[in-house]
């Protein structure tokens, strides 16, 4: 059992190691084992690349002309699967606003009916470069100077 544990551990390290002459030689030795159990992972298996996803926001304009900004991600818990599902839903909206904006706005008009909404503006915020010096100087990645605002769509709410 110990020999199997050592073999498996070495195979996992070799499979994810950066490319070199030694790695290629070792990979040829472990290739059948790695292929059989689908263990051919890249280096990101140990240290994944963290992407900064764009942030979805929307603005509800009420009957008096006042604007209310909402950030749906602020109401999600990272510990629940719904966090991933809801964020994926927003990413689909941001990727295809022509397809989804009317449906999303209609839903949000109903969701905020107590505000008597006139229109919903869907927004996408992409993060610009945020450097370590910015962090040291006390700035936050979501400060307005580090965000690119993109209006996806403005949809009028129906009177129903």
Phi, psi and omega per residue, in radians:
X1 nan -0.663 3.131
X2 -1.110 -0.701 3.128
X3 -1.106 -0.710 3.095
X4 -1.106 -0.728 3.126
X5 -1.097 -0.761 3.108
X6 -1.130 -0.799 3.127
X7 -1.002 -0.851 -3.114
X8 -1.109 -0.765 -3.133
X9 -1.092 -0.781 3.122
X10 -1.140 -0.714 3.129
X11 -1.068 -0.717 3.136
X12 -1.136 -0.704 3.132
X13 -1.210 -0.765 -3.140
X14 -1.115 -0.709 -3.099
X15 -1.099 -0.595 -3.070
X16 -1.741 -0.019 -3.098
X17 -1.233 2.597 3.079
X18 -1.061 2.703 -3.065
X19 -1.151 2.306 3.044
X20 -2.805 3.045 3.129
X21 -1.114 -0.752 -3.126
X22 -1.157 -0.744 -3.140
X23 -1.086 -0.759 3.132
X24 -1.078 -0.699 3.125
X25 -1.154 -0.760 -3.136
X26 -1.205 -0.632 -3.141
X27 -1.100 -0.669 3.133
X28 -1.106 -0.557 3.102
X29 -1.237 -0.720 -3.066
X30 -1.610 -0.090 -3.022
X31 -0.945 -0.827 3.132
X32 -1.037 -0.739 3.130
X33 -1.131 -0.779 -3.132
X34 -1.135 -0.694 3.135
X35 -1.201 -0.726 -3.109
X36 -1.045 -0.738 -3.093
X37 -1.796 0.205 3.110
X38 0.905 0.942 -3.102
X39 -1.860 0.325 -3.097
X40 -1.474 1.394 -3.138
X41 -1.746 2.643 3.071
X42 -1.434 -3.132 -3.122
X43 -1.090 -0.469 -3.133
X44 -1.181 -0.151 3.042
X45 -1.036 -0.623 -3.123
X46 -1.610 -0.577 -3.110
X47 -2.437 1.506 -3.069
X48 -1.154 2.663 3.057
X49 -1.359 2.156 -3.133
X50 -1.597 2.088 3.128
X51 -1.697 2.552 3.035
X52 -1.721 1.906 -3.133
X53 -1.349 2.615 3.045
X54 -1.124 2.665 -3.123
X55 -1.766 2.360 3.123
X56 -1.668 2.279 3.051
X57 -2.395 2.849 3.035
X58 -2.563 2.677 -3.116
X59 -2.061 2.227 3.085
X60 -1.795 2.110 3.047
X61 -1.710 2.146 -3.091
X62 -1.578 3.134 -3.051
X63 -1.100 -0.469 3.137
X64 -1.495 -0.018 3.126
X65 1.597 -0.007 3.129
X66 -1.353 2.488 -3.127
X67 -1.887 2.344 3.132
X68 -2.090 2.104 -3.131
X69 -1.693 2.366 -3.136
X70 -2.189 2.429 3.053
X71 -2.075 1.668 -3.047
X72 -1.005 -0.553 -3.103
X73 -1.123 -0.401 3.139
X74 -1.206 -0.289 -3.095
X75 -1.781 0.172 -3.125
X76 -1.797 2.684 3.068
X77 -1.843 2.221 3.141
X78 -1.155 -0.236 -3.091
X79 -1.555 -0.091 -3.119
X80 -1.926 2.537 3.104
X81 -1.053 -0.462 -3.138
X82 -1.053 -0.438 3.089
X83 -1.009 -0.839 -3.127
X84 -1.199 -0.748 -3.102
X85 -1.101 -0.800 -3.100
X86 -1.194 -0.729 3.115
X87 -1.115 -0.649 3.065
X88 -1.100 -0.664 3.092
X89 -1.058 -0.774 3.129
X90 -1.153 -0.634 3.130
X91 -1.133 -0.668 3.071
X92 -1.090 -0.697 3.114
X93 -1.116 -0.758 -3.120
X94 -1.213 -0.599 3.134
X95 -1.289 -0.541 -3.073
X96 -2.336 1.125 -3.086
X97 -1.110 -0.524 3.130
X98 -1.124 -0.573 -3.099
X99 -1.441 -0.764 -2.947
X100 -1.804 -0.273 -2.979
X101 -1.046 -0.711 -3.117
X102 -1.153 -0.715 -3.133
X103 -1.185 -0.763 -3.136
X104 -1.148 -0.764 3.134
X105 -1.114 -0.698 3.099
X106 -1.076 -0.738 3.090
X107 -1.083 -0.794 -3.110
X108 -1.196 -0.560 3.056
X109 -1.076 -0.746 3.099
X110 -1.204 -0.678 -3.116
X111 -1.094 -0.629 -3.098
X112 -1.904 0.615 -3.092
X113 -1.023 -0.532 -3.137
X114 -1.156 -0.376 3.089
X115 -1.451 -0.125 -3.044
X116 0.930 1.114 -3.044
X117 -1.199 2.481 3.053
X118 -1.747 -0.701 3.132
X119 -2.634 2.786 3.092
X120 -2.177 2.248 3.060
X121 -1.950 2.110 3.136
X122 -1.597 2.299 -3.057
X123 -2.206 2.632 3.037
X124 -2.193 2.301 3.097
X125 -2.052 2.066 3.066
X126 -1.768 2.473 -3.132
X127 -1.496 2.294 3.026
X128 -1.417 3.132 3.133
X129 -1.057 2.232 3.089
X130 -2.101 1.960 -3.014
X131 -1.682 2.804 3.083
X132 -0.972 -0.602 3.122
X133 -1.090 -0.607 3.105
X134 -1.143 -0.739 3.116
X135 -1.099 -0.774 -3.128
X136 -1.099 -0.610 -3.136
X137 -1.391 0.101 3.029
X138 1.568 0.219 3.140
X139 -1.522 2.851 -3.114
X140 -2.067 2.518 -3.112
X141 -1.024 -0.392 -3.128
X142 -1.800 0.343 2.982
X143 -1.190 2.580 -3.074
X144 -0.928 -0.545 -3.114
X145 -1.203 -0.294 -3.126
X146 -1.856 0.206 -3.108
X147 -2.121 2.406 2.993
X148 -1.759 2.105 -3.123
X149 -1.646 2.285 3.122
X150 -2.271 2.153 3.089
X151 -1.457 2.102 -3.122
X152 -1.443 -0.795 -3.122
X153 -2.954 2.659 2.959
X154 -2.125 2.135 -3.059
X155 -2.140 2.319 3.102
X156 -1.355 2.429 3.081
X157 -1.470 2.510 3.111
X158 -1.369 2.835 -3.108
X159 -1.419 -0.022 -3.073
X160 -1.215 nan nan
